[in-house]
Amino acid sequence: MRESGILMHITSLPGPYGVGTMGKYAFAFVDFLKKAGQSKWQVLPLTPTGFGDSPYQSCSTFAGNPYLIDLEILVGEGLLSKAELETVIWNSREDRVDYGLLYENRQKVLRLAYARFQKKEELERFSRKCCDWLPDFALFMALKDAHGGKPWYEWEEPLKRRNPNALWKARQELKDSIRFYCFVQYLFEKQWEALKTYAHKAGVEIIGDVPIYVPLDSADVWSDTELFQLDDKLNPVAVAGCPPDGFTEDGQLWGNPLYRWKVHKKDGYNWWLRRIRAAAQRYDLIRIDHFRGLESYWSVPYGAKTARGGRWEKGPGMELIRVLQRELPGVRMIAEDLGFITPEVRKLRDEAGFPGMKVLQFAYDSEEPSEYLPHNATVNSVYYTGTHDNMTAAQWLQTAPEQTRDYAIRYMGLQEQEGYVWGMIRTAMATVSDLCMVQMQDYLELGGEARMNFPGTNTGENWTWRAASECMSDELAQKIHRLTKLYGRLI
């Protein structure tokens, strides 16, 4: 079945309180998708943001991002007042998220709501439903507060090493703080389920991301240190990254702890089963970020300044995927198979049956025939004009080398009358790929100011772009609908 959708992180939606939320603008975006004939909404990870304000560096692979909780809904439920929200400075610019202000103010407001919350039985039911991750996560967050935000590996030894007596004492002393963090997750889940249900009624499915790695300072690593490559002092032995390539002379040093795959195998990959099961409950399709790391991964010695000195190590491969497919039948996945892709990675992707990814911007970088060229697209794939990690289409057209740009213009038949960006979208829509995904920024024909993320940088601009309130116009929806219908992607 030929389909199409739009990539738009929820934080990028318009709204009055500093960041896009799961409130009325999210519901309006679902309405926009329906009018535009789109059947998919890719939201990227919905987990709490971490280093560099990135949802790919989250303190929990299971928790929801509290910034996405809509405050106006809480006003309607009597947990907050409009006056309380209006006294807070949420941002300095309407078109950017100010994560510093959110960090300072969002939790204060949520604590006001918590103090007024009365539905204790609902919270207890939610906590029981999430008993395989929520207790450790809530305790982790309460302990971070108690330690002034310090990472868990700087806590005192008994808590750092999860001594049972120390944990019991902490749960007693921090009972109210633990309950607050359970309450925040309850709010997130309640609002997300309402939004997802609304999307399903509109014929829209949700695509969400599962980053392959988790940060060292996360509830996941602290709760299960034996699953990660840590030494006897709980410092990483090796960390994740990417080798040097044509774009990065030193490679990319991500710094995430690597998995002890033999330990995961020994317990039947239980942690991964829990992780993917939770993701499947939140999303309709799961995009596995850095899928190639399941075949082999770049291991960099801990403490190295760059990723140059790393080496390839074998991942769990098809063994893990078979376990996931056997224990979680019906779960649909997309393989993010970009970057340094070998025949072994392609074989793993194809044996798993997962659709891979094609990116139009990558098709014209070389005079050599590229697998990303539209005529090389395969049916079982997802074709993107560009992803959140790429330039917008307009920016790419403005900055690409002249030879590359001329090649792209000739190949795609780009013309000013149609608009060069819309010509790129048309080209992606016309491919044989089952699914075509377009960034909202490209439909809006925005330039470099709207780029979502620049991997490997921490400029303060990443993950901050927000759309204007008038972006979801009927005129734009109708234009997208016509193109979608023309290329047989309406459902």
SELUMDO-332631 format. One line per field, with one value per residue (C-alpha): residue in three letters; x, y, z negated; residue number from 1. Coordinates in nm, 4 decimals. Layout:
N
code: Ala,...
east: X,...
north: Y,...
up: Z,...
pos: NUM,...
//
This chain:
491
code: Met,Arg,Glu,Ser,Gly,Ile,Leu,Met,His,Ile,Thr,Ser,Leu,Pro,Gly,Pro,Tyr,Gly,Val,Gly,Thr,Met,Gly,Lys,Tyr,Ala,Phe,Ala,Phe,Val,Asp,Phe,Leu,Lys,Lys,Ala,Gly,Gln,Ser,Lys,Trp,Gln,Val,Leu,Pro,Leu,Thr,Pro,Thr,Gly,Phe,Gly,Asp,Ser,Pro,Tyr,Gln,Ser,Cys,Ser,Thr,Phe,Ala,Gly,Asn,Pro,Tyr,Leu,Ile,Asp,Leu,Glu,Ile,Leu,Val,Gly,Glu,Gly,Leu,Leu,Ser,Lys,Ala,Glu,Leu,Glu,Thr,Val,Ile,Trp,Asn,Ser,Arg,Glu,Asp,Arg,Val,Asp,Tyr,Gly,Leu,Leu,Tyr,Glu,Asn,Arg,Gln,Lys,Val,Leu,Arg,Leu,Ala,Tyr,Ala,Arg,Phe,Gln,Lys,Lys,Glu,Glu,Leu,Glu,Arg,Phe,Ser,Arg,Lys,Cys,Cys,Asp,Trp,Leu,Pro,Asp,Phe,Ala,Leu,Phe,Met,Ala,Leu,Lys,Asp,Ala,His,Gly,Gly,Lys,Pro,Trp,Tyr,Glu,Trp,Glu,Glu,Pro,Leu,Lys,Arg,Arg,Asn,Pro,Asn,Ala,Leu,Trp,Lys,Ala,Arg,Gln,Glu,Leu,Lys,Asp,Ser,Ile,Arg,Phe,Tyr,Cys,Phe,Val,Gln,Tyr,Leu,Phe,Glu,Lys,Gln,Trp,Glu,Ala,Leu,Lys,Thr,Tyr,Ala,His,Lys,Ala,Gly,Val,Glu,Ile,Ile,Gly,Asp,Val,Pro,Ile,Tyr,Val,Pro,Leu,Asp,Ser,Ala,Asp,Val,Trp,Ser,Asp,Thr,Glu,Leu,Phe,Gln,Leu,Asp,Asp,Lys,Leu,Asn,Pro,Val,Ala,Val,Ala,Gly,Cys,Pro,Pro,Asp,Gly,Phe,Thr,Glu,Asp,Gly,Gln,Leu,Trp,Gly,Asn,Pro,Leu,Tyr,Arg,Trp,Lys,Val,His,Lys,Lys,Asp,Gly,Tyr,Asn,Trp,Trp,Leu,Arg,Arg,Ile,Arg,Ala,Ala,Ala,Gln,Arg,Tyr,Asp,Leu,Ile,Arg,Ile,Asp,His,Phe,Arg,Gly,Leu,Glu,Ser,Tyr,Trp,Ser,Val,Pro,Tyr,Gly,Ala,Lys,Thr,Ala,Arg,Gly,Gly,Arg,Trp,Glu,Lys,Gly,Pro,Gly,Met,Glu,Leu,Ile,Arg,Val,Leu,Gln,Arg,Glu,Leu,Pro,Gly,Val,Arg,Met,Ile,Ala,Glu,Asp,Leu,Gly,Phe,Ile,Thr,Pro,Glu,Val,Arg,Lys,Leu,Arg,Asp,Glu,Ala,Gly,Phe,Pro,Gly,Met,Lys,Val,Leu,Gln,Phe,Ala,Tyr,Asp,Ser,Glu,Glu,Pro,Ser,Glu,Tyr,Leu,Pro,His,Asn,Ala,Thr,Val,Asn,Ser,Val,Tyr,Tyr,Thr,Gly,Thr,His,Asp,Asn,Met,Thr,Ala,Ala,Gln,Trp,Leu,Gln,Thr,Ala,Pro,Glu,Gln,Thr,Arg,Asp,Tyr,Ala,Ile,Arg,Tyr,Met,Gly,Leu,Gln,Glu,Gln,Glu,Gly,Tyr,Val,Trp,Gly,Met,Ile,Arg,Thr,Ala,Met,Ala,Thr,Val,Ser,Asp,Leu,Cys,Met,Val,Gln,Met,Gln,Asp,Tyr,Leu,Glu,Leu,Gly,Gly,Glu,Ala,Arg,Met,Asn,Phe,Pro,Gly,Thr,Asn,Thr,Gly,Glu,Asn,Trp,Thr,Trp,Arg,Ala,Ala,Ser,Glu,Cys,Met,Ser,Asp,Glu,Leu,Ala,Gln,Lys,Ile,His,Arg,Leu,Thr,Lys,Leu,Tyr,Gly,Arg,Leu,Ile
east: 0.0000,0.1379,0.1213,0.2761,0.3190,0.4818,0.7774,0.7052,0.8354,0.5669,0.7936,0.7846,0.4092,0.2913,0.1384,0.1493,0.3711,0.7168,0.7019,0.4696,0.2508,-0.0130,-0.2885,-0.5131,-0.2390,-0.1472,-0.5117,-0.5231,-0.2156,-0.3959,-0.6861,-0.4340,-0.2840,-0.6289,-0.7159,-0.3799,-0.4447,-0.1554,-0.1689,0.1481,0.2851,0.6489,0.7077,1.0653,1.1326,0.8836,1.1210,1.2577,1.5281,1.8873,2.2312,2.2012,1.8222,1.8027,1.5343,1.7968,1.9951,1.7171,1.7324,1.4810,1.3953,1.0474,0.9349,0.7476,0.8719,0.7040,0.7507,0.4891,0.2181,-0.0391,-0.0988,-0.4317,-0.5740,-0.4649,-0.6434,-0.9589,-0.9212,-0.8928,-0.5289,-0.3944,-0.5281,-0.4749,-0.3366,-0.0652,0.0480,0.0420,0.2846,0.5582,0.8002,0.7998,1.0157,1.2001,1.0993,0.7814,0.9719,1.2202,1.2048,1.4003,1.4924,1.6578,1.3301,1.1396,1.3821,1.3394,0.9624,0.7839,0.8381,0.7249,0.3911,0.3512,0.4119,0.1227,-0.0960,0.0317,-0.0620,-0.4250,-0.4512,-0.7147,-0.7554,-0.5263,-0.6795,-0.6160,-0.2537,-0.2185,-0.3626,-0.1231,0.1728,0.0834,0.0541,0.4068,0.5621,0.8466,1.0077,0.8275,0.9485,1.3149,1.2647,1.0736,1.3306,1.6127,1.4596,1.3889,1.7476,1.8819,1.6813,1.8130,2.1698,2.1331,2.1106,2.4379,2.4681,2.4104,2.7767,2.8670,2.6246,2.7469,2.8528,2.5487,2.3060,2.5405,2.5585,2.1904,2.2453,1.8998,1.9037,2.0060,1.7297,1.4690,1.5711,1.5623,1.2133,1.0905,1.2599,1.1692,0.8195,0.6461,0.9018,0.8767,0.4989,0.5308,0.7349,0.4797,0.2091,0.3948,0.4185,0.0500,-0.0342,0.1859,0.0346,-0.3224,-0.2740,-0.0777,-0.3432,-0.6106,-0.4076,-0.3201,-0.6840,-0.7875,-0.5215,-0.6417,-0.9995,-0.8645,-0.6833,-0.3396,-0.0761,0.2179,0.5817,0.8151,1.1870,1.3780,1.7415,1.9720,2.1739,2.0923,2.3082,2.5299,2.3375,2.0031,1.7661,1.8215,2.1953,2.1674,1.8957,2.0789,2.4521,2.5365,2.3813,2.6378,3.0139,3.1168,3.4210,3.4254,3.4089,3.1010,3.2870,3.2399,3.4962,3.4068,3.1525,2.9533,3.0342,3.0876,3.4157,3.5690,3.4042,3.3805,3.1823,3.3674,3.7458,3.7527,3.4292,3.1499,3.2048,2.8593,2.9803,2.6924,2.7878,2.7840,2.5847,2.7169,2.5401,2.6401,2.4593,2.1517,2.1534,2.1830,1.8531,1.6715,1.7078,1.4506,1.5504,1.5073,1.1742,1.0507,1.1837,1.0264,0.7011,0.6721,0.7520,0.4913,0.2291,0.3192,0.3714,0.2143,0.5479,0.8917,1.1954,1.5105,1.7704,2.1219,1.9989,2.3450,2.4642,2.2710,2.4940,2.8213,2.9017,3.1918,3.3509,3.5679,3.7876,3.6491,3.8368,3.9353,3.9104,3.7811,3.6277,3.9294,4.0746,3.7635,3.7059,3.4143,3.2560,2.9835,2.6302,2.3519,2.2268,1.9357,1.9357,1.7889,1.5476,1.4142,1.3475,1.1617,0.9592,0.8739,0.7760,0.6196,0.4414,0.2793,0.5191,0.6157,0.9628,1.1612,1.5381,1.7333,2.0024,2.1822,2.5557,2.8283,2.6221,2.7844,2.6444,2.6108,2.3835,2.1686,2.1423,2.0291,1.7700,1.6330,1.6289,1.4371,1.1966,1.2236,1.1863,1.5016,1.5400,1.6251,1.7090,1.6728,1.9446,2.2008,2.1273,2.3320,2.6510,2.8594,2.9005,2.8868,2.5350,2.3808,2.1487,1.9482,1.8611,1.4842,1.5027,1.6963,1.4303,1.2793,0.9173,0.9922,1.1464,1.0672,1.1680,1.2498,1.3202,1.5396,1.5288,1.5539,1.9328,1.9594,1.9282,1.5839,1.5315,1.5498,1.8759,2.0224,1.9369,2.1001,2.4227,2.4906,2.7983,2.7115,2.7835,2.5631,2.2824,2.2905,2.2774,1.9772,1.7938,1.8418,1.7477,1.4322,1.3286,1.3112,1.1521,1.0858,0.7175,0.6567,0.9087,1.2345,1.1403,0.8036,0.9830,1.1915,0.8786,0.7142,1.0187,1.0048,0.6287,0.6758,0.9171,0.8061,0.8746,0.5724,0.6004,0.7099,0.7878,0.8381,0.9502,0.6937,0.9752,0.9958,0.6239,0.6629,0.9678,1.1767,1.5541,1.8400,1.6712,1.4275,1.6786,1.5940,1.9290,2.2921,2.4464,2.7655,2.7117,2.5796,2.5117,2.1953,1.9927,1.9320,1.5768,1.4491,1.2583,0.8864,0.6286,0.4129,0.0482,-0.0696,0.1358,-0.1558,-0.3562,-0.6333,-0.4557,-0.1385,-0.3417,-0.5202,-0.1916,-0.0410,-0.3615,-0.3479,0.0124,-0.0606,-0.3572,-0.1591,0.0974,-0.1493,-0.0676,-0.4151,-0.5636
north: 0.0000,0.3402,0.5952,0.9221,1.1256,1.4246,1.4393,1.6947,1.6727,1.7673,2.0312,2.2132,2.2729,2.6250,2.7134,2.9675,2.8065,2.7853,2.4481,2.2361,2.0064,1.7374,1.9999,2.1715,2.2393,1.8700,1.7812,2.0526,1.8986,1.5640,1.7447,1.9007,1.5591,1.4210,1.7156,1.6711,1.3003,1.1886,0.8609,0.8864,1.1315,1.0791,1.2305,1.1080,1.0040,1.1289,1.0600,1.3332,1.5497,1.5183,1.6460,1.9091,1.9150,1.5979,1.3301,1.0837,1.1419,1.0708,0.9787,0.7016,0.4881,0.4306,0.7668,1.0419,1.3990,1.6209,1.9272,1.7788,1.7795,2.0400,2.2943,2.4207,2.0718,2.0835,2.4186,2.2533,1.9768,2.2283,2.1446,2.4836,2.8322,3.0584,3.3260,3.0907,3.0216,3.3856,3.4917,3.2683,3.3712,3.0688,3.1868,3.4798,3.4011,3.2473,3.0549,2.8881,2.6609,2.7988,2.4808,2.6770,2.8507,2.5234,2.3553,2.6388,2.6735,2.3641,2.1479,2.4274,2.4450,2.0660,2.0562,2.2997,2.0574,1.7655,1.9399,1.9614,1.6136,1.3961,1.0896,0.8668,0.5400,0.6314,0.7068,0.3761,0.1843,0.3574,0.2864,-0.0832,-0.0998,0.0446,-0.1493,-0.2856,0.0587,0.3376,0.2627,0.2751,0.5808,0.7791,0.6899,0.7846,1.1279,1.1866,1.0968,1.3288,1.6123,1.5211,1.5299,1.8661,1.7100,1.5169,1.2047,0.8732,0.7712,1.0631,0.9597,0.7922,0.4301,0.2535,0.4408,0.4301,0.0514,0.0100,-0.1353,-0.2727,-0.1047,0.2288,0.2030,0.1164,0.4144,0.6467,0.5298,0.6156,0.9544,1.0600,0.9132,1.2355,1.3226,0.9705,1.0006,1.3354,1.1781,0.8977,1.1654,1.3435,1.0189,0.9537,1.2938,1.2287,0.8880,1.0118,1.3000,1.0898,0.8183,1.0803,1.2272,0.8885,0.7759,1.0939,1.0308,0.6757,0.7953,1.0306,0.7435,0.8629,0.6289,0.7361,0.6607,0.6943,0.6439,0.4101,0.5291,0.2296,0.3572,0.5162,0.7709,0.6736,0.9073,0.7359,0.5324,0.2499,0.2161,0.2799,0.0136,-0.2531,-0.1798,-0.5417,-0.4993,-0.2372,-0.2359,-0.0860,-0.1649,-0.2494,0.1247,0.1550,0.3643,0.2760,0.0468,0.1612,0.4004,0.4393,0.6460,0.6425,0.6049,0.8862,0.9416,1.1999,1.4319,1.3970,1.3602,1.2399,1.0424,1.1015,1.0358,0.9868,0.8672,0.6296,0.3105,0.0009,-0.3137,-0.6402,-0.8432,-1.1772,-1.0795,-0.9689,-1.3016,-1.4967,-1.3608,-1.3908,-1.0224,-0.9374,-0.5680,-0.5260,-0.7069,-0.4682,-0.1703,-0.2594,-0.3693,-0.0287,0.1486,-0.0601,0.0490,0.4151,0.4066,0.2262,0.1921,0.1952,0.3363,0.1725,0.4480,0.3431,-0.0020,-0.0884,-0.1120,-0.4367,-0.5944,-0.4355,-0.1235,0.1201,0.0733,0.3602,0.3232,0.5286,0.8538,0.8890,1.2454,1.1409,0.8328,0.7697,0.4970,0.2829,-0.0580,-0.2610,-0.5178,-0.7671,-0.6946,-0.9434,-0.9473,-1.1653,-1.3482,-1.0433,-0.9684,-1.3263,-1.2994,-0.9700,-1.1071,-1.4272,-1.2634,-0.9474,-1.0610,-0.7863,-0.5121,-0.3082,-0.1584,0.0660,0.0259,0.3540,0.2160,0.5382,0.6032,0.3423,0.0496,-0.2804,-0.5854,-0.7504,-0.4686,-0.4900,-0.8661,-0.8233,-0.5614,-0.7775,-1.0970,-0.9099,-0.7814,-0.4227,-0.1333,0.0739,0.4475,0.6502,1.0215,1.2369,1.4830,1.2007,1.0997,1.3635,1.3947,1.1796,1.1275,0.7564,0.6047,0.6339,0.3861,0.6897,0.7997,0.7828,0.5240,0.2953,0.3075,-0.0223,-0.0935,-0.1967,0.1346,0.4786,0.7690,1.1025,1.4432,1.4822,1.3879,1.5899,1.5416,1.6954,2.0414,2.1483,2.1049,2.4814,2.5062,2.2109,2.3737,2.6982,2.5417,2.2335,2.2542,2.3886,2.0571,1.8672,2.1210,2.1184,1.7389,1.7431,2.0057,1.8071,1.4752,1.5993,1.8468,2.1299,2.4519,2.7894,2.7799,2.4684,2.5690,2.3801,2.2490,2.1238,1.9581,1.7658,1.6643,1.5551,1.3417,1.1657,1.1109,0.9535,0.6805,0.3193,0.3303,0.2167,0.5175,0.8755,1.1081,1.4832,1.7243,1.9923,2.2452,2.1349,2.1741,2.5250,2.5849,2.7036,2.7474,2.6826,2.8726,2.5813,2.2956,2.0719,1.9123,1.9227,1.5940,1.6194,1.9824,2.1536,2.5081,2.5667,2.5810,2.2081,2.0883,2.4443,2.5155,2.5893,2.6417,2.9524,2.9188,2.9812,2.6918,2.4469,2.6299,2.4747,2.5987,2.4041,2.0941,2.1020,2.1397,1.8396,1.6406,1.7014,1.5804,1.2801,1.1817,1.2305,0.9707,0.7190,0.7647,0.8442,0.5706
up: 0.0000,0.1013,-0.1794,-0.2903,-0.6061,-0.7697,-1.0081,-1.2835,-1.6389,-1.8920,-2.0476,-1.7115,-1.7229,-1.7993,-2.1354,-2.4185,-2.6828,-2.5308,-2.3582,-2.1464,-2.3578,-2.3318,-2.3465,-2.0942,-1.8384,-1.8313,-1.7698,-1.5027,-1.3382,-1.3208,-1.1486,-0.9094,-0.8295,-0.7546,-0.5242,-0.3507,-0.2896,-0.5100,-0.6998,-0.9090,-1.1660,-1.2622,-1.6057,-1.6778,-2.0429,-2.3034,-2.5921,-2.8233,-2.6674,-2.7858,-2.6862,-2.4138,-2.4678,-2.2603,-2.3049,-2.1810,-2.5036,-2.7510,-3.1189,-3.0452,-2.7472,-2.8949,-3.0364,-2.8523,-2.8131,-3.0770,-2.8538,-2.6196,-2.8867,-2.7876,-3.0628,-2.9283,-2.9676,-3.3318,-3.3677,-3.2340,-3.4921,-3.7749,-3.8523,-3.7434,-3.6883,-3.3873,-3.6179,-3.7431,-3.3865,-3.2808,-3.5543,-3.4084,-3.1313,-2.8998,-2.6117,-2.4628,-2.1013,-1.9646,-1.6966,-1.9340,-2.2375,-2.5341,-2.7211,-3.0003,-3.0858,-3.0552,-3.2938,-3.5442,-3.5262,-3.3968,-3.7045,-3.9383,-3.7582,-3.7535,-4.1286,-4.1745,-3.9779,-4.1850,-4.5094,-4.3890,-4.2410,-4.4072,-4.1831,-4.3870,-4.2657,-3.9001,-3.9815,-4.1662,-3.8705,-3.6333,-3.8622,-3.8789,-3.4994,-3.4634,-3.7514,-3.5375,-3.4923,-3.6792,-4.0378,-3.9372,-3.7170,-3.9811,-4.2473,-4.0087,-3.9461,-4.3158,-4.4010,-4.1308,-4.2881,-4.6313,-4.4943,-4.3211,-3.9761,-3.9986,-3.7814,-3.9595,-3.9299,-4.1586,-4.4349,-4.7527,-4.7034,-4.8566,-4.6273,-4.3308,-4.3634,-4.4565,-4.8000,-4.9030,-5.2453,-5.0951,-4.8337,-5.0982,-5.3077,-5.0065,-4.9128,-5.2621,-5.2800,-4.9259,-4.9140,-4.8114,-4.5434,-4.4004,-4.3860,-4.2063,-3.9275,-3.8995,-3.8725,-3.5899,-3.3935,-3.4592,-3.3076,-3.0057,-2.9388,-2.9819,-2.7368,-2.4883,-2.4791,-2.4099,-2.1234,-1.9743,-1.9910,-1.8093,-1.5445,-1.4888,-1.4404,-1.1735,-1.0002,-1.1119,-1.2556,-1.4707,-1.3855,-1.6837,-1.7316,-1.9594,-1.9876,-1.9855,-2.2847,-2.6200,-2.8095,-3.1024,-3.3343,-3.2899,-3.4990,-3.2507,-3.3157,-3.6915,-3.7231,-3.5205,-3.5246,-3.4436,-3.0972,-2.9961,-2.9408,-3.2762,-3.4886,-3.8599,-3.9425,-3.7166,-3.4601,-3.0913,-2.9352,-2.5847,-2.4369,-2.1172,-1.8127,-1.4371,-1.2470,-1.0411,-0.7032,-0.4274,-0.6541,-0.9855,-0.9872,-1.3493,-1.3376,-1.5878,-1.9586,-2.1140,-2.4527,-2.5278,-2.7154,-2.4974,-2.5688,-2.7087,-2.4444,-2.5994,-2.9200,-2.7240,-2.5407,-2.8652,-3.0004,-2.6679,-2.5747,-2.8394,-2.8637,-2.4878,-2.4978,-2.7669,-2.5739,-2.2387,-2.4030,-2.5703,-2.2430,-2.0594,-2.3113,-2.2474,-1.8685,-1.5730,-1.3905,-1.5516,-1.3753,-1.5135,-1.5188,-1.4070,-1.3022,-1.1684,-1.5318,-1.5659,-1.2996,-1.4163,-1.6153,-1.6502,-1.9923,-2.1188,-2.4313,-2.7188,-2.7618,-2.3958,-2.2652,-1.9220,-1.7627,-1.5403,-1.7609,-1.7685,-1.6149,-1.4833,-1.7153,-1.6273,-1.7438,-1.8248,-1.4663,-1.3653,-1.6981,-1.8782,-1.5950,-1.5969,-1.9707,-1.9216,-1.6313,-1.8179,-2.1461,-2.0006,-1.6833,-1.4835,-1.5938,-1.2870,-1.2565,-1.0231,-0.9998,-1.0076,-0.7789,-0.6885,-0.7192,-0.6661,-0.5390,-0.4478,-0.2658,-0.6090,-0.7312,-0.4163,-0.4594,-0.8219,-0.7234,-0.4428,-0.6486,-0.9195,-0.6548,-0.7787,-0.5353,-0.5126,-0.4520,-0.1429,-0.1601,0.1499,0.0432,0.0433,0.4032,0.5850,0.3798,0.6118,0.9842,0.9081,0.9224,0.5756,0.4080,0.2955,0.6491,0.6911,0.9701,0.7316,0.4599,0.3537,0.2657,-0.0933,-0.1938,-0.3347,-0.1105,-0.2766,-0.1266,-0.4367,-0.8039,-1.1256,-1.1060,-0.7577,-0.6112,-0.5010,-0.1266,-0.0696,-0.2633,-0.0733,0.2598,0.1453,0.0138,0.2280,0.4544,0.7987,0.9728,0.7246,0.7536,1.1338,1.1379,0.9000,1.1064,1.4282,1.2708,1.0978,1.3668,1.1136,1.2340,1.0740,1.1723,0.9637,0.6999,0.6529,0.3073,0.4294,0.7189,0.4678,0.2776,0.6043,0.6864,0.3490,0.3802,0.7245,0.6097,0.5723,0.1973,-0.0010,-0.2300,-0.1581,-0.4516,-0.4220,-0.6919,-0.7741,-0.7196,-0.3556,-0.2971,-0.4401,-0.2125,-0.5080,-0.5019,-0.7415,-1.0237,-1.0535,-1.0621,-1.3566,-1.4436,-1.3408,-1.4659,-1.6645,-1.7644,-2.0754,-1.9607,-2.1612,-1.8381,-1.7978,-1.8696,-1.9142,-1.5899,-1.6235,-1.3522,-1.3278,-1.4302,-1.0731,-0.9298,-0.9194,-0.6553,-0.4470,-0.1341,-0.2184,-0.3150,0.0208,0.2096,0.0275,0.0851,0.4617,0.4810,0.2603,0.4774,0.7992,0.6885,0.5459,0.1794,0.0445,-0.1732
pos: 1,2,3,4,5,6,7,8,9,10,11,12,13,14,15,16,17,18,19,20,21,22,23,24,25,26,27,28,29,30,31,32,33,34,35,36,37,38,39,40,41,42,43,44,45,46,47,48,49,50,51,52,53,54,55,56,57,58,59,60,61,62,63,64,65,66,67,68,69,70,71,72,73,74,75,76,77,78,79,80,81,82,83,84,85,86,87,88,89,90,91,92,93,94,95,96,97,98,99,100,101,102,103,104,105,106,107,108,109,110,111,112,113,114,115,116,117,118,119,120,121,122,123,124,125,126,127,128,129,130,131,132,133,134,135,136,137,138,139,140,141,142,143,144,145,146,147,148,149,150,151,152,153,154,155,156,157,158,159,160,161,162,163,164,165,166,167,168,169,170,171,172,173,174,175,176,177,178,179,180,181,182,183,184,185,186,187,188,189,190,191,192,193,194,195,196,197,198,199,200,201,202,203,204,205,206,207,208,209,210,211,212,213,214,215,216,217,218,219,220,221,222,223,224,225,226,227,228,229,230,231,232,233,234,235,236,237,238,239,240,241,242,243,244,245,246,247,248,249,250,251,252,253,254,255,256,257,258,259,260,261,262,263,264,265,266,267,268,269,270,271,272,273,274,275,276,277,278,279,280,281,282,283,284,285,286,287,288,289,290,291,292,293,294,295,296,297,298,299,300,301,302,303,304,305,306,307,308,309,310,311,312,313,314,315,316,317,318,319,320,321,322,323,324,325,326,327,328,329,330,331,332,333,334,335,336,337,338,339,340,341,342,343,344,345,346,347,348,349,350,351,352,353,354,355,356,357,358,359,360,361,362,363,364,365,366,367,368,369,370,371,372,373,374,375,376,377,378,379,380,381,382,383,384,385,386,387,388,389,390,391,392,393,394,395,396,397,398,399,400,401,402,403,404,405,406,407,408,409,410,411,412,413,414,415,416,417,418,419,420,421,422,423,424,425,426,427,428,429,430,431,432,433,434,435,436,437,438,439,440,441,442,443,444,445,446,447,448,449,450,451,452,453,454,455,456,457,458,459,460,461,462,463,464,465,466,467,468,469,470,471,472,473,474,475,476,477,478,479,480,481,482,483,484,485,486,487,488,489,490,491
//
